[in-house]
Structure formats: structure tokens, C-alpha cells
Amino acid sequence: MIIKNGLVLQPDGTARRQDIRIEDGRIADLGTIEGDETLDATDRLVAPGLINTHCHSNENYFKGLFDNLPLELWLLFSYPILAAPQQTPREIYVRTMLGCIEMLKTGCTAVVDFLYEMPDTTPDSVAAALQAYQDCGMRVLLTIGYADKVYYETTPLSMDLLTPQLKRRIDDTPLNSPDENIALVDEVRRRWHGVGERIAIGLGPSGPQRCSDRQLELSADYAAEHDLQIHIHTLETKMQAYTGHLYYGKTIIEHLHDLDFLSPRVSLNHAVWLTERDIDLLAQSGAGTTHNLLSNFKLGSGISPVPEMLARGIPVSLGTDGKSSNDSQDMYEVLKAVALLHKTQQPEFERWLGAPDAWRMATEFGARSLGMSENLGHIAVGERADLVLFDLNSVPFTPLNNPLHQLVYCLPSHVVHTVLVEGEVVVRGGKLTRVNEDALLAEGRELGRAYVDGSEPAFSAARDLFPSVAAGYRHAVAQQVGVHRYSGRET
Ligand SMILES: [Zn+2]
């Protein structure tokens, strides 16, 4: 296929009129190209698809449900440890599609889905989610979420406020062993990794403080053996920073370093509460981070020191995070916010993060976090043809002064016309081509409503746990942990 005469965004951020020839899912040629099967792009700006490197499709039925809860209290409801109803494969499939529809229509072509099924992730639940990605044509790195520690040993809650009856319920909830978790990853990897070029499987140890050292070591070894990516929530909140000192007598990054866990295949989700030494250790290790600022805003987590990390060569990609904590999955919203936010953190404007930096985070560094830095994230010969065609005859691009700035600042996600993944058109005229979007949304409304209603026993257990976690939270946020990240400035 040849995309004819589009205004094509170049890797250097400029744009020029070009034809793009696509062969076997890749960009085969750029320039003036003759041929039969063409897609006229005269009125289109052609850009690489954005890459969302952190979300949780398992939260998709919880959109718009919560507000004004810090992470640890929000988790009680979004990831209920007691009485969560297990979803059927159809519920999981439709739920996953709700995210795919939103992301594809807003110009995001690839996603890291950190799947954490409550109460239990199984090969069948993962298969239902992956079937959705396969059917709509979106590219996905699906990381299997797991943990092996009992809840009250992962978060320093106030045990005095945990009733014996609640503690018994938690103790009676079965936990997977480290080997069982890796066995699950292994089963899913064998079945799905590399299927159809667009699906990859990765490891998702939930967070260092939620995993035993043995679980972390097994994860790093397994990922190295099979060349897989690892995503792990790290230092998202002040409570977690405090947890590191309490559990390990050092920062959580120092703990990961001492376990030899950090490597270029690791992406640390959030990475808000880092010390200077943590940033040194990350820079040495080659690990990257994912910046989920809108979720960090909503949960009051703080501001990740992104300019400092980028200046040290640490690749920082972008994510929406899940629908329970953002609650939209529009990567262009994230892109604009990241290009603006960090300007407020220091007066030295020469060091501000700008539109080209934000763009690089959403594309090139996103590809790296997916494990595809060689062939994704730019429009260049040899790269995968994951492309978004925007309507140039629209408000965001009128008048057209600077295509890159207007992509970043003018919120063009509502004028996405055509989307290609692996060279295949998956959105045309703003509608998904491979699935019936309206029917899926109708089913999603029904299943989502029923699932939220059915979660009431889980929410009730969350309310019972609330006082003990709230007390632990208040204690933790009052502690000195060596870094102050609500303002973004160290003290
Ligand atoms: Zn997350």
C-alpha cells in the first residue's frame, strides 16, 4: 500500500510532503512513489502512533467511579483483596475492548497493559484480554501482574485497627507462590508471545514491596532467559518511599539494585519519590521509567523528577494509567500535560521540558519500554507502519504553523481520521474497521453496570479495611524520607 502525498512528521520533528510505501507491515520506502493501491493523504498530517506504556485494562469498568482518594486507599476499592467477583471471559473481552476503542480512536497504536485480574489471573482470563487486542488489531505488550506477599505485609497499615475477623479473612485468601506466578507467565508466554507480530508478553511483579526477594529474583532471571520486558510499580507514593525504609532500611531503588534486579529490560512505573542516589543507580542500570502524571495528580501521589532523569539519560516514557485513576485513556491529553507540567517546577526556562521532549517520550521512549526500540516510534524506512492520519482541515491544525507543536498542544485526538497498525487500517473515518464498536459499547454499558453493582461486597470489605489503611497512610506521610515530591523540589 502507498499513502500518497501526506504531510509526514519526520524523526527530527519537521514535516514534509511525502509518499509512504508499506510492505509486510513495515515502512519500505519514503519519497515520491508510484503504484496502484493508494490511500490519498493530501488533507492529512501523518504521524507515528503514540505508545501508552502504562495502563490496566482490568480497571476499565471503574471509569469515573472514585475521587479524592490517595493510592493506598483507592487501591482498597479498585483492587479489592476480599470478595472481588471473578469476571467471565466475555466480561473481560468487552472490558478490554472499551480501552482499545478509546485508545485507537485517539491515535494511540500500542499499549503496555499491566493486567492484574482480581481475585485471580488465569491463562483463560489473559486469553480473553488478548483476544480483544487481536480482534481490533492494536499492538500490545501484556504484562502479567502478580505478587506473593500477604496484604498487610505490603503496606504499613495500622494493625490495631484491623479486626481479628478481617485479618482471618485476609489470611484465608490463597496466595500464589513465587514459582506458581512464574509458571503462569510461562504458560501465557508459550501460547501468546509473538503471535501475529503485534502481541508480546512481559512480566509484571506488582511492586517491590508486594513481592518477596525470591519473587523479584525469579522474575529478573526469567525475563533475561526469554528476553522479555519487566514492568513494576516503584515509588509511586510517599507511603511507598516510607515502606522502603521500614522494610529494607534503604530506598526501594537501593533494594532493587542490591538484588541485581535493575537492567535495560526494566520499566519502573511512576518513579515519583526518587532520591539523587536513586537517580544515579537508575542511570547506571539502563532501566527506564513510565511517567503517569495524570494518575499521579488524581491520586495526589506527587510529581516525578522527569527532567532530571532525562538529563541523566534515563528513558522516560508516558502512560495514561488505568481508567480507575485517570480516567480517560487519551494519550494526547497526557502528552500536552507533560509538556506543560515540568515548566512549573523550576525557573530556568532553558532547561524546561518542551514539545519535542514530550513527543520523544510518547514515541521513541515508548517503543523502548515495549522492547521495540529498533523498529517503532518514528516514520522511517524499516520501522513498523503504526501510523495516525489527522484531518488537516480541522480546528487543531488551522492555521498550520508548527505541526509538532500543534500535535502536542492543540489536542488533535478528536480529529484522528485513519489509524494503521502493522500497515493495516484499523480505524477509518474515525471508526474501528475490524469490530463493531457501537455493539461493543452497548454491551460494555450493560456488563460494566452489572460488574460495578456486583462489586458491592468487595467495596463493603474495602470500607471495613479503610480505617486501618487510612491510619497507616497518615503516619507514613508525616515521616521524613529524604525527598519532597509534592512540589517537585527536594528539601
Ligand atoms: Zn499501574
Residues whose N, C-alpha, C, O or C-beta is under 5 A from the ligand:
A	BS01	ZN	none
